[in-house]
Amino acid sequence: MIVSTSETIAGKTITRTLGLVRGNTIRARHLGRDILAGLRGMVGGEISEYTKMMAESREQAIDRMLEEARTLGANAVVSVKFMTSMVMSGAAEILCYGTAVILEDE
């Protein structure tokens, strides 16, 4: 399945728009990661524990969005965007959304 942040795909034509698809996940911080992050914050540098957690969250949100697109019969999702919001102290939602479409070669 083609996934793109743009509205069009070179060499392809959108023949049918199936609608909005989305995937999300909510992740909470973990005490062990918080301790490591706090120590790393004192000395500076990337907090790799959180980087990994956010990357996994984005991938899970994308997978859920693509699953929804497949159920609609799409072969692509265009105009993909991400949004993050805090839902409570220490927990954030990652939302991935786009437009499910059917593409054909030009």
N, C-alpha and C positions, 0 to 999 in steps of 0.2 A: 504494500500500500504506500502510495506517495503521500508524504506529509510536508507541508510547506507553510512558511509564514507569509508568503506572497499570495496575491489573489489569483494569479495565473501561473500556468506551468508551460514553459517553452516547448513548442512542438505538440501541444495538447490543446484540445478544446473541451470546455465544460459543456456537456450535453444535457445534464440534469443536475439540479440542486436538490439535495435530500433534506437539508436542514441542519440546525445546530446540533453539535455533539459535544459532550464534555466528559471529563473524568476528574476526580478529585481524591485527595487523601488528606487526613489530618494526622499530624505527628506531634508527639509531645517530647520534650527533652527528657533525657535519661540522667539519673543522678551520677552514674559513673562517667558519662560524657561531660557532665557539668563540671565535675572535679578536674578532669583532664583539661577541659577548655579554660577553666579558671587558672590553672597552673600555666598553660600556654599563654594566656592573656597577660600574665605577669612578665613574661620574657619576650613577648612579641611573636609575630609570625602567624601563619595560617592556622586556623583551628580546623584541622583536617577531619576531626570527628563530626563536626557540624557540616562541613563540605560534603562528606560522604552521605550523611543523613539526608541532606537536601537533594543531592543527585539521585538517590534512591527514591525519594518522594516524587521528584519530577518524572522519573521513568514510570513509576506506578500510575501516576495521573495520565501520562501519555497512553500507556497500555489500556487503561480503562476507557479513554476517549476512543481509541481505535477499535476496541471491542464493540462499543456502541455504534460506530460507523459501519463496521462489518455487518451488524444485525440489520442495518438499513439497506445494505447492498452496495455500499460505496466502494470505490477503488482508490479514493484519495480524500484527504482533508486539507483544505486551504484556509488561509487567513488564521493560522494557529497562533494563539497567544497564551501567556501564562499570567496568573495573578496569585499573589500570596496575601493572606490576611491573618492577623492574630485572632484566634477565637477565644482564648483565655490565657492567663499568664502561663508561659511555658509551652503553649501549644499553638501551632499554626496550620492553616489550610493551604494546600497547593492546589490550584485549579488550572486545568488545561482545557481550552475550548477552541473550536473552529467550525468550519462549514463542511459537512460531508457532501461530496459530489461524485458524479460519474464522469470520468475523463475518457476521451477517445483521441487517437492520433489525428493530426490535421490532414 
